[in-house]
Amino acid sequence: MKKKGFPKTSQPSVGTFLAAYNKTLDEGYEIIAITASNLIDDTKVSVIDSETSAANFKILVEIALDLINQGISREEIVDKIEEQKNPWVFT
């Protein structure tokens, strides 16, 4: 029996990422990826190195989802996530 929920260890293969990204881009959407490492460099794909553990990683994803639901642009979301992962930067 598989448990659903937040993943705890491995990430999908690069091929799985690529297929999901291509499908999403083909449908006209943009992508914000919060990953364990910097995997891609593309103008329509923003890659954020979470620099954190699974628990904090989940918080960054939840913040991104909230900002997406508010209609914030991809660039602004990336900036806000970068600010959140470094709480010692005061604006």
C-alpha distance (Angstrom), angle and dihedral (degrees) to the residues before:
residue distance angle dihedral
M1 . . .
K2 3.80 . .
K3 3.77 119.2 .
K4 3.78 116.8 -138.9
G5 3.77 120.8 -144.2
F6 3.75 141.8 78.0
P7 3.84 112.9 -11.3
K8 3.78 114.9 -115.3
T9 3.81 107.2 -168.2
S10 3.80 131.9 4.9
Q11 3.78 128.6 37.9
P12 3.80 126.8 -139.1
S13 3.80 118.6 -85.0
V14 3.80 120.5 -90.7
G15 3.84 88.0 -108.1
T16 3.81 90.5 56.3
F17 3.81 90.8 49.5
L18 3.80 90.9 47.6
A19 3.81 93.7 49.7
A20 3.82 91.9 48.5
Y21 3.81 92.6 45.8
N22 3.81 93.2 47.9
K23 3.81 92.2 49.0
T24 3.80 91.7 48.0
L25 3.82 93.6 47.1
D26 3.82 91.8 45.3
E27 3.82 88.0 55.4
G28 3.82 89.0 56.7
Y29 3.80 98.5 -105.1
E30 3.80 128.4 129.6
I31 3.79 123.3 -131.1
I32 3.79 135.5 -130.1
A33 3.81 111.4 -173.4
I34 3.79 122.2 -168.1
T35 3.79 104.6 -167.6
A36 3.77 141.8 166.7
S37 3.81 89.6 -113.3
N38 3.79 139.7 11.7
L39 3.83 101.7 -88.9
I40 3.80 106.1 161.0
D41 3.78 140.7 30.3
D42 3.81 113.2 -158.5
T43 3.78 133.6 135.3
K44 3.83 94.8 -122.9
V45 3.81 95.2 42.0
S46 3.79 118.8 70.5
V47 3.80 112.0 -160.3
I48 3.78 117.7 -161.6
D49 3.80 119.1 -168.5
S50 3.81 101.0 -141.8
E51 3.83 91.8 -152.9
T52 3.78 86.5 -160.3
S53 3.81 149.5 86.3
A54 3.80 127.7 -84.0
A55 3.82 94.4 -93.3
N56 3.80 93.8 52.5
F57 3.81 90.1 39.9
K58 3.81 88.2 61.0
I59 3.81 90.6 52.6
L60 3.83 90.8 53.4
V61 3.80 90.3 50.6
E62 3.81 91.3 49.4
I63 3.82 90.8 50.0
A64 3.82 90.3 50.0
L65 3.81 91.7 49.8
D66 3.79 91.2 50.0
L67 3.81 91.1 50.7
I68 3.81 91.4 47.3
N69 3.81 89.4 52.6
Q70 3.82 88.4 52.0
G71 3.80 89.9 56.4
I72 3.81 94.9 -114.2
S73 3.84 115.1 162.1
R74 3.80 121.4 -104.2
E75 3.81 91.4 -113.1
E76 3.82 93.0 51.7
I77 3.82 91.2 46.7
V78 3.80 90.6 52.8
D79 3.82 90.1 50.5
K80 3.79 92.0 49.3
I81 3.83 93.1 47.7
E82 3.81 90.0 49.2
E83 3.82 88.6 52.2
Q84 3.82 91.7 49.3
K85 3.78 94.8 52.5
N86 3.80 90.3 53.5
P87 3.82 104.1 47.1
W88 3.81 93.0 174.1
V89 3.81 93.2 71.4
F90 3.79 108.2 95.3
T91 3.79 121.0 -158.1
